[in-house]
Amino acid sequence: MQRCLQLAEKGKGKVAPNPMVGALLVHDGRIIGEGWHQQLGGAHAEVQCLESVSEADRHLIPNATLYVSLEPCAHQGRTPSCAHRIVQEGIRNVVVCNDDPFEKVAGRGYAILEQQGIAVKRGVAADAGRWVNRRFFCFHEKKRPYIILKWAQTGNGYFAPSDRSRLAISHKAAQGLVHKWRTEEPAIMVGYTTALNDNPRLTARLFSGRQPLRLVLDKDLNIPPSHHVFDADAPTWILNQQTQKTVGNIRWMKLHFTETLLEETMQLLHQNEVQSILIEGGAQLLQSFIDKGLWDEARIITATNVTLQEGIAAPILKQAHGQWEIALQSDRLHLFTRQPLAIPQGFSL
């Protein structure tokens, strides 16, 4: 099952809002097929696995055991039902990591298999599976995107200089990693002050992959149209209370800027099948998510050899559970989760 999950992670940043899934077909201790969900709209892991079996081994399929990291789907969606394909292949033993919370599956996949006399073992390495697919589970169980907070801070706890001038706090290794993260999450968000003063691009330029949907808070539409968030490099939502329209890749989304703005924004993203979001700043927006308890994971890069005499204080986490830390040159990356999680050994971000 660990191999299934390793395969599943190959789909990170490519399959959302679908889950990441891996599958293995094992006969007499030998892997005769393996596959993973490679892209949204493409074949699911079980199908990839079955189609990878060589002609010489195809006669072994009925007597092999299928290992899969998520309950096989039971409905016709972008692709045919995997549960029916398993029945069609004559497989008699299936081992599954996690149940699928998606209402169109949720137990129906198991029912199809068991009605045909197929033996199903569930819950193998379930904690590891929930970590790999934490975005997917959050999306369906909490009805909102999985929320990742990210920021860099100086060694003495400052987020930025007092005059809000741009300061590259972290080193190149950390900056490259952040750009990789941007390809793995379908959306990224910043507040008005950050968008106005920093003029960020909010795109992945140091790592190849899909560009995230950019969300920018601009209540009164004061950000100049010459700023990078209005370029054609990525789709963008301008969250405001003035207008609702679409021009090219830019959508102006009209919202009420009340106490429930963040919750309503997350609901809007859920309705648009945005499975996860990276909150990059500024400090006030990050702290607002923290104060509301509206976050799941925090990635904090601390530049241990960079200090400021004064500045804007970094956000302060509440009810956080420290998971691990690693070195990035002279920086330190700390991972926190809001809920206590047992992250399995060998599985990181």
N, C-alpha and C positions, 0 to 999 in steps of 0.2 A: 504493500500500500504506500510505503514511502516513495517508491519509484513512481507510482501513479501520481502522487502529489508533485514530485519533481517534474514530471511531464506536464501536469496541469499548469504549473507556473510559467511554462513557455508561452502561454496565451495572455500573459499580463499585458494590459494596455491595448489588446487587439480584439477582445471578444465581448467586452461590456456593452449592454447590460446583461449579457449571458454570463453564467458562471465559468470559471476556469475548471476544466475537467480533464483527467488523464485516465487511461485504461490499459490493462495488460491482459493477455490471454496466455495462460500457463498450462502446459501439459506435462505431467510426470516430472515436475520440477524445472522444466525448460520453458523459457519465454518464447512463444511462437508468433506473437504479435503484440504490437503496442501502438498507441496513438494518443492524440490530444486534440482538444478543440482549438483550432489554429486561427480562425478568424470569424467574425460575426457573419452569419449567413452561410458559413461553410459547414462541412460535415462534422458531426459531433464525435467525441472521443471514441465511443464504442464502434462507430462505423469506420473511423480511421484505423482503429485497432484491427478489426476484422478484415479490412481490405489490405492490411499490411502482411497478412499471413501468406506465405509462399504456396505455390501450387502443390509442392511436395508435402506440405503440412496441412492442407485444407481438410483432409479426411480426419484429422485429429480434433477438429473444432468441437464436435458434439461431446467428446470426452474431456475437454479442457475446462478449466475454471476461469471465469472472467472476473478480474478485479477492476473496479471502477470507483472513482473518488466521490461520485454523487449519484443518487438514485436515478436510474435511467428514465428519460423523459417518456411521457405517455401520450403526448398530443402531437398533432401536425402543426408545427409552427413554421419557422423559416426552413426547417428540414423535417423529414419524416420521423415518426416515433422510433426511438431506440429500443424500447421495451419490445415492440413487435418484431424488430429486426433480430433481437436476441432469440425470441421464440422461433422465428423462421430458420435460424441457423442451427437449432436443435441443442443449444447449450443447456446443460442441466444443473450447473452450479455457478452462483454469482455471489461475490463478496463486495460489499459496499461500505464506503467510509461514512458518508453523511446522507441524511434524509434531505429531500429537496423541499424548501418551504414555499416554492412558487405554487400558487393555488391551482394551476392547471396540471401540476404533477402531484405534489403532496400526497404520497401514498398510492396513487393510481398506477405508477410504474411498478411498484411491488405487487400490486393486485394482479396486473396482467401476467407477470412472471409466475406468481404462486398459483394462479388458476390453471396454468399449464403444467403444474407439477415441478417447477424449477425451484431448487433449494436456494434460499437467499439468506446470507449472513450479513447483518447490519451493524454499524457502529464501530468498525475496525479503524483505529487511529483517528477517532472522531475529533479530538481536540486539535490535532494537526490540520485536519481538513477544514475546521471552522476558521483557523487562522489564515490559511491560504485563501479561502473564499469569504473573508470577513466583510468585504464590501457587499457581496451578493446577499449574505445573510442579513446584514443591517438593512439593506434596501427593501427586502421583503418583510422582515419582522418588525422594523421600526417605521416603515413607510417613509423613509427619507434617505438621502445619500449618506454614505459613510464619510465622516468629516475628519480631515487630517489638518491639523494646525502645523505650520512650519515657520520658524524664524531663526535668525542668527543674532547672537548677542556677544558683547565684549566679555572679557574675563571678569570684569567687575559689574556685570549685569545691566549694561546699557544697550538699548535697541538701535539708537541713532543719535547723532549730535543734536544739541538743543536747537540749532538753527535749521534743522531738517535737511542739511546738506547731505549729498550722497556720500556714503562711506562704504567701501567694500570690506566688510568685517571678516568674512571667511576667505580661505585660500582656494586655489583653483580646483583642487580635488573635491572640495565641498560644493563649489559652484557647478562642476560637471555633474555631480550626483543630483543636485536640485533639478537640473535640466532633464536628467533621466526620469526623475519623479514626475515631471510635467508631462512626459509621454505616457505615463502609466495611469494617470487619473484623467477622466474625461472633461473635467472642469477645473478652473482656477479662479480665485476671487481676491480682489483688493478693495480697500475703502477709497473714499474720495480724496483724502489728503495725500495718500500714497500715489494715486494715479496722477494727481495734479502736480505735486512737487518732484516726484522721482521720474515721471514720464516713462514707466516700465513698458517693455514689449510683451511680457507675460507669455513668451513662446519658448520652445525648446530649440536652441541653436547650437548647443554643445553636445547634443545627442540626437541620433536619428530616430524618428518615430512620429506618431500622430500628434498634431498640435491640439492643445486643450481648448475648450470653449472658455472664453474670457468673460468674467462677470465683473462689472465695475459699478460701484455705488456713486451716483451723481444726481442727488436729489433735485437740484435746480438747473441742471444742464449747463454747468459752468466750465467743464473741461474743454479746452480749445480743440477744435476739430483737427488741428495739426499734430496732436499727440499720437503716440504710437498705437494706442488701443483702437484707433480708428483706421489703422492700415488694413491691408487685405491679407495679412499673414495668417489670420485665424478668425473663426467666427466669434462674435462678441455680443454680449447683452449689456446694454446700458440701463441699469435699474434706476428709475427716476419717478417723480410724481407729476410730470408735466404732459408726457405724450406717449403714444403707443404706435409704432410704425416700424417698417423694415426697409432698409436701403442697402442693397448688396449683401455683404456678410454681417452687417450691423443691425441688431434689433433693439429698439428702444422699448423697454418693458415698464409699463406704468404700474406702480405699487404705492400703497399707503405707507409713508414713513412713520410708523407708530412703534410701540413697544414690541409688536409681534412681527416686525419686518424680517428678521432673520428666519423665523419659523416659516413665514409665508414664502420666503425665497427658497428654502429647502423643499417646501411642498411643491412649488412650481418646478423645481428641478426633478423631483420624483415623478411628476406628471409627464415630464419630457424624457423620462427614462435615463436620467443622468445618475449613474450608480454611485459615484464618489466625487469629492471635491477637495482641492488643496487650497487652504486659506493662507495667503502669503503676507498679509499685512493690510494696514499698519498695526501698530501696537494697540490702538484703541479698538479696532475691529476684532483683533484676536482676543483681547480681554473681554469684549462683549460676548463672544461665543463661549468663552470660559465661564463667565459669570452666569450665563444661562444654562450651564451644564450641557451645551449643545456641541459636543465634540466627542470623538472616539479615540483619536491617536494624536500625539504631539511629537514632532521631530525638532529638536532644538540643537542647533550648532553653536557651540561656545568656542570663541577664538581666545584661547587661554593667554596668548601673548599680546593681545590688543586691549587697551584700556582707554577710557575717556575720563577727563576730570569732572565733566558734567554732561548730561544728556537726557534723552527720553528713556525712562525706565522700561526694561523688557517686561512682557506680560508675566503674570504670576499664576501658575497652575493651581487648581483646587481639586481635591479628591483624585489625585493622580497616583498611578501605580508605576513606579520605575521598572523597566524591563531589562534594558541593557545599554551599554555604551561602547563605542568603538573610536579609534583614533583615525583622523583624517589629516595627515601631516601634523601640524601643531594644533589643529582644531579637535574638538571632541563632539561626537554626535550622540545625543541621549534620546532614547525612545521611551515615551510614556504612553500608557493607555488609561482611559477613564474607568474602565471596568477591569477587575483583576483577571488576567488571562494567563494561562500556562502555555507560553510559546514554546513549541517543541524544539529540541536541539537540532540544529541543522537548517532551520527555517528562519530567515530574517525578514527584511522588508519585502 
